[in-house]
């Protein structure tokens, strides 16, 4: 079982991915610091990516690697979400996005999270990893 911080990261990540797939850029700006500053480059990368982003299955948020623990839903062979603890209150993640054509894609989202006053927040958008 993971600490509750992982559940908070999973919840926020679901929201970010949902907004990204729905192309809700203004809403992303509100919860992802740095999105507006980087959005032009991100949108260019997404436009060049030949596949259509879709919402992943719920299991994709549950297939997690964290520290020395790996939790995979039945039938899964690899994690979609890798969480790295940076400090006691900061984490960075890599999350493989999903496309209509590929299922789990090589396209990955890199975000940093911070716990501030007991509340988990997206600290920054770090990168969109394009294969």
Secondary structure, DSSP 8 states (H G I E B T S, - for coil): ---HHHHHHHHHHHHHHHHHHHT-HHHHHHHSTTHHHHHHHHHHHHHHSSS-EE---THHHH-EEETTEEE--TT--S-SEEEEEEETTEEEEEEEEEETTTEEEEEEEEEEEEEETTEEEEEEEEEEE--
